Amino acid sequence: MNFLRGVMGGQAAGPQPSGAETIQKLCDRVASSTLLDDRRDAVRALKSLSKKYRMEVGTQAMDHLINILQTDRSDSEILGYALDTLYNIICNDEEEEQDESEDAVTPVPASGKNKNVSMPDEAAQKQADDLGAQFTEQFVQDSEHVTLLLALLEEFDFHVRWPGVKLLTALLKNQCVQVQGIILVSPMGVSRLMDLLADSREVIRNDGLLLLQQLTKSNAAIQKIVAFENAFERLLDIITEEGSSDGGIVVEDCLLLLVNLLKNNSSNQNFFKEGSYIQRMKPWFEVGDDNSGWSAQKVTNLHLMLQLVRVMVSPVNSPGATASCQKSMYQCGLLQQLCTILMATGVPADILTETINTVSEVIRGLQANQDYFASVNAPSNPPRPAIVVLLMSMVNERQPFVLRCAVLYCFQCFLYKNQKGQGEIVATLLPSTIDANSISAGQLLCGGLFSVDSLSNWCAAVALAHALQDNLTQKEQLLRVQLATSLGKPPVSLLQQCTNILSQGDKIIRRGSKVQTRVGLLMLLCTWINNCPIAVTHFLHNQENVPFLTAQISENLGEDERLVQGLCALLLGICIYYNDNSLENYTKEKLKQLIEKRIGKENFVEKLGFITKHELYSRAAQKPQPVFLSPEQMLFDHEFTKLVKELEGVITKAVHKSSEDEKKEEEVKKTIEQHDNIVTQYKELIREQDAQIQELKEQVASISSQNEQMQTTVTQQLAQIQQHKDQYNILKLKLGKENQNQSNSQGDSSQVNGLQTEELTQLREEVEELRKQHTLLQAQLHDKDALINNLRSETAEGSAGRSDNTELLKELEALRSQVESQSAEINQMTTERQELLRRAEAGSADAVSSSGGSLDAAKMAEVESRLAAQTTETDRLKEEVKSLSESRAELEQQLATATSTVAILQTEQAKLQTEVQESKKEQDDLLMLLADQDQKILSLKQKLKDLGETVDDEDDLDTRDQTDDDFEEDEDED
């Protein structure tokens, strides 16, 4: 304890020990002391010395401190001191952490200080970084140390958890990949760190955000685990609690962590979108009318929020995922909110620039978003489209450079895969649509194209080139644009004016002398005449263009002019490759001869290669957004680099070809095209026949199923008829017995009347059954009529078969026989009913005559009333039988009509069979013709091979095999 008093208390008499000696003694005390208080005091002393004597404490005390973490888990105070000491020796931050201990350490004499104090700050910082990396590597050499640290983070005590979070963050900063690997394989390692976001103490929560930022850097596996630990929900809740864009640095940390989780991670992006978290971003961008006084933190927060939106719709993401996020942003109103910021006043310049870039990528390539952006108007008087207002900023040389680049990118994204928007932009340049009272996008582009500002020239040329990208119609339409140069002179076309700037006039030459202006105009011309023979003809029609291009290419100019020479070579090469030989003086052959005489083919190809060898070419080819450090670096456009890559090879090949080879190639191409057209026609015919056969198959299957249903119905009806026959026979037997009983007991009047009533009831039931059967048969007959009509329409289309008609005829005959048999049964039952009525009347008369003397007047009246009722019922039954007979006659007439219809269908079927035979014969002829055509194609390909051309035989063989298979299938099915 005397030693500790000397260190922690006042100065002792005698010479003072050096820093290394003091640290050595403290380490010995930590290792050998049995009392916890002694070890705690020694560790606290090491913490106090760890910043000043970082190297000594790190080399001598690290093992002892790790041992403290393992053995003294029960004492939170000594754990906190040990973690703070380890953090001080590992952390490379220059800022000093405040000591929590109230005790002061005895100052060490100057002789014990590090000798590097007098070194420059940069060297000292480098040495500190090296120390931190060295101690970090020593700590993580044993993965159990990191696992121990993760276990300590479960301690709720503030003095243990907070320094543990800071220490793990420092380890990740120094050895990120190695520590990430250890945490990834540690059970519940990431989950323990995610619990820090739920800590009620803001200090730990905020430092936990910093820890997760370091943990999720460039590790997709950890990013996915963190995302599925409900990180998005927690972070968005924290952002909302802290005030969104008006919040402090905590919001910034949350946004940085969100960017880490989503950037270049398609799985997390999809999870973010499917979780409806895009909708929760909309309130972030709600700005009021008063936008003055933006704090620096708010600008930073909003900038990160815009970056987060751009991460979700970045062009480097998969097209499907990008389009899905763009659609969600439009549907939830996020795009509308961004456009509101775009048109608001008082927004800082850097936020406005980033908003323009964000809107650009939200609308890029999605027609619905592009259409909405075209409808946005600026709050001006009169209202102007947002596109016009942005273009005014782009061609204004007083606007910031980054803002002009952002507007150009926005215009490019608006026109990307948007032929409708391209047509609207070009239409503002046409004479029929120009409005003298308003400023249009076309007028602004023309103004920028011919401005004295070279940056405006380049931006306008690139913007106009994007209005023509992959759109042959607009390239031809733009040839109609006429410009008024000066009073008293006729107007000139836009194409001629662009070439004039490159080649004529002192003033024009002075304007176009800048490399940036000429590069922009040459890129516009190359894009314009590419794949457009009409534009090539218009360009070559000006007699000065070709001499100017050859002169530019053949000259020996400096480094700055080499790019212009390469673009001139590209323009001339396009004139050769897409030349339709409509101008006699500038055919393909004459232009190649001119190159060979004036320039030389090898020299021409070398100059053409200057484009791709330029240092700025590869930078522009990396991503669509134009990002330049200075205006002088704006030379290449991303879409133009793809055009150069596409054309360089074909132009080189076209220049080296001889006229004879070119003629032979054209002849072979024409022949192949003709044969391809013939084969295409046959393929279309075969496809149509296949479709018809498939349709016929479906119809046959449908008719077969209907036939099965009808057969089932007929079987059921036959069973019902048999059942009715059995019932009728039973009733007939009963009636015979009753007649016999009636003849034996005619004297009993009441019994006779009772039997008559029972018989009438049975007859009534039988008639009702017959009526139901009649209704059922009538419904079936209607179904048959509908089926016959369907068969008639299908037969007119060539789909009826003889076997189906034969089966239908059989079914109709069976139905006819059934109806006739039932009609006979009805007649027989009617006759029997009349006989029964006659017998009943005779029995009633006998009963009345035999009992006339004994019955009184009341009984006579009763009998008469019963007889009257029975007579009425008998009359009604007669009427019903009559109506049933009429219905049966109608059914017979309908059956006759159906029979005649079937005969007609048989005749039409015979005709169709004849047509099928003729069609089969035609297909055989087509097969022979295809075989001849294939033989010709093989001979022509052999000629191409003899000429040295590369021909792919597998596609043709596959096509022929497919055609033969299709014909064989047709024959089998027929």
Stockholm file with secondary structure:
# STOCKHOLM 1.0

chainA/1-974         MNFLRGVMGGQAAGPQPSGAETIQKLCDRVASSTLLDDRRDAVRALKSLSKKYRMEVGTQAMDHLINILQTDRSDSEILGYALDTLYNIICNDEEEEQDESEDAVTPVPASGKNKNVSMPDEAAQKQADDLGAQFTEQFVQDSEHVTLLLALLEEFDFHVRWPGVKLLTALLKNQCVQVQGIILVSPMGVSRLMDLLADSREVIRNDGLLLLQQLTKSNAAIQKIVAFENAFERLLDIITEEGSSDGGIVVEDCLLLLVNLLKNNSSNQNFFKEGSYIQRMKPWFEVGDDNSGWSAQKVTNLHLMLQLVRVMVSPVNSPGATASCQKSMYQCGLLQQLCTILMATGVPADILTETINTVSEVIRGLQANQDYFASVNAPSNPPRPAIVVLLMSMVNERQPFVLRCAVLYCFQCFLYKNQKGQGEIVATLLPSTIDANSISAGQLLCGGLFSVDSLSNWCAAVALAHALQDNLTQKEQLLRVQLATSLGKPPVSLLQQCTNILSQGDKIIRRGSKVQTRVGLLMLLCTWINNCPIAVTHFLHNQENVPFLTAQISENLGEDERLVQGLCALLLGICIYYNDNSLENYTKEKLKQLIEKRIGKENFVEKLGFITKHELYSRAAQKPQPVFLSPEQMLFDHEFTKLVKELEGVITKAVHKSSEDEKKEEEVKKTIEQHDNIVTQYKELIREQDAQIQELKEQVASISSQNEQMQTTVTQQLAQIQQHKDQYNILKLKLGKENQNQSNSQGDSSQVNGLQTEELTQLREEVEELRKQHTLLQAQLHDKDALINNLRSETAEGSAGRSDNTELLKELEALRSQVESQSAEINQMTTERQELLRRAEAGSADAVSSSGGSLDAAKMAEVESRLAAQTTETDRLKEEVKSLSESRAELEQQLATATSTVAILQTEQAKLQTEVQESKKEQDDLLMLLADQDQKILSLKQKLKDLGETVDDEDDLDTRDQTDDDFEEDEDED
#=GR chainA/1-974 SS CHHHHHHHSSCCSSCCCCHHHHHHHHHHHHHHCCSHHHHHHHHHHHHHHTTTTHHHHHHHHHHHHHHHHHHCTTCHHHHHHHHHHHHHHHCCCSSCCCCCCCCCCCCCCGGGSCGGGGSCHHHHHHHHHHHHHHHHHHHHTSHHHHHHHHHHTTCCCHHHHHHHHHHHHHHHHHSHHHHHHHHHHSTTHHHHHHGGGGCSSHHHHHHHHHHHHHHTTTCHHHHHHHIIIIIHHHHHHHHHHTTGGGCCHHHHHHHHHHHHHHTTCHHHHHHHHHTTCSGGGGGGGCCCSCCCCCCHHHHHHHHHHHHHHHHHTCTTSCHHHHHHHHHHHHHTTHHHHHHHHHHCSSCCHHHHHHHHHHHHHHHTTCHHHHHHHHHCEESCSSCEEHHHHHHHHHTCTTSCHHHHHHHHHHHHHHHTTCHHHHHHHHHTTSGGGCCTTSCCHHHHHHHHHTSSCHHHHHHHHHHHHHHHTTCHHHHHHHTTCEECCSTTSCCEEHHHHHHHHHHSCHHHHHHHTSHHHHHHHHHHHHHHHTTCHHHHHHHHHSTTHHHHHHHHHHSCCCHHHHHHHHHHHHHHHHHHHTCCSCSGGGCHHHHHHHHHHHTCHHHHHHHHTHHHHSHHHHHHTTCSSCCCSSGGGCCCCHHHHHHHHHHHHHHHHHHHCCHHHHHHHHHHHHHHHHHHHHHHHHHHHHHHHHHHHHHHHHHHHHHHHHHHHHHHHHHHHHHHHHHHHHHHHHHHHHHHHHHHHHHHCTTCHHHHHHHHHHHHHHHHHHHHHHHHHHHHHHHHHHHHHHHHHHHHHHHHTTCCCHHHHHHHHHHHHHHHHHHHHHHHHHHHHHHHHHHHHHHHHHHHHHHHHHTTTTSCHHHHHHHHHHHHHHHHHHHHHHHHHHHHHHHHHHHHHHHHHHHHHHHHHHHHHHHHHHHHHHHHHHHHHHHHHHHHHHHHHHHHHHHHHHTTCCCCHHHHHHHHHHHHHHHHHHHHHC
#=GC SS_cons         CHHHHHHHSSCCSSCCCCHHHHHHHHHHHHHHCCSHHHHHHHHHHHHHHTTTTHHHHHHHHHHHHHHHHHHCTTCHHHHHHHHHHHHHHHCCCSSCCCCCCCCCCCCCCGGGSCGGGGSCHHHHHHHHHHHHHHHHHHHHTSHHHHHHHHHHTTCCCHHHHHHHHHHHHHHHHHSHHHHHHHHHHSTTHHHHHHGGGGCSSHHHHHHHHHHHHHHTTTCHHHHHHHIIIIIHHHHHHHHHHTTGGGCCHHHHHHHHHHHHHHTTCHHHHHHHHHTTCSGGGGGGGCCCSCCCCCCHHHHHHHHHHHHHHHHHTCTTSCHHHHHHHHHHHHHTTHHHHHHHHHHCSSCCHHHHHHHHHHHHHHHTTCHHHHHHHHHCEESCSSCEEHHHHHHHHHTCTTSCHHHHHHHHHHHHHHHTTCHHHHHHHHHTTSGGGCCTTSCCHHHHHHHHHTSSCHHHHHHHHHHHHHHHTTCHHHHHHHTTCEECCSTTSCCEEHHHHHHHHHHSCHHHHHHHTSHHHHHHHHHHHHHHHTTCHHHHHHHHHSTTHHHHHHHHHHSCCCHHHHHHHHHHHHHHHHHHHTCCSCSGGGCHHHHHHHHHHHTCHHHHHHHHTHHHHSHHHHHHTTCSSCCCSSGGGCCCCHHHHHHHHHHHHHHHHHHHCCHHHHHHHHHHHHHHHHHHHHHHHHHHHHHHHHHHHHHHHHHHHHHHHHHHHHHHHHHHHHHHHHHHHHHHHHHHHHHHHHHHHHHHCTTCHHHHHHHHHHHHHHHHHHHHHHHHHHHHHHHHHHHHHHHHHHHHHHHHTTCCCHHHHHHHHHHHHHHHHHHHHHHHHHHHHHHHHHHHHHHHHHHHHHHHHHTTTTSCHHHHHHHHHHHHHHHHHHHHHHHHHHHHHHHHHHHHHHHHHHHHHHHHHHHHHHHHHHHHHHHHHHHHHHHHHHHHHHHHHHHHHHHHHHTTCCCCHHHHHHHHHHHHHHHHHHHHHC
//
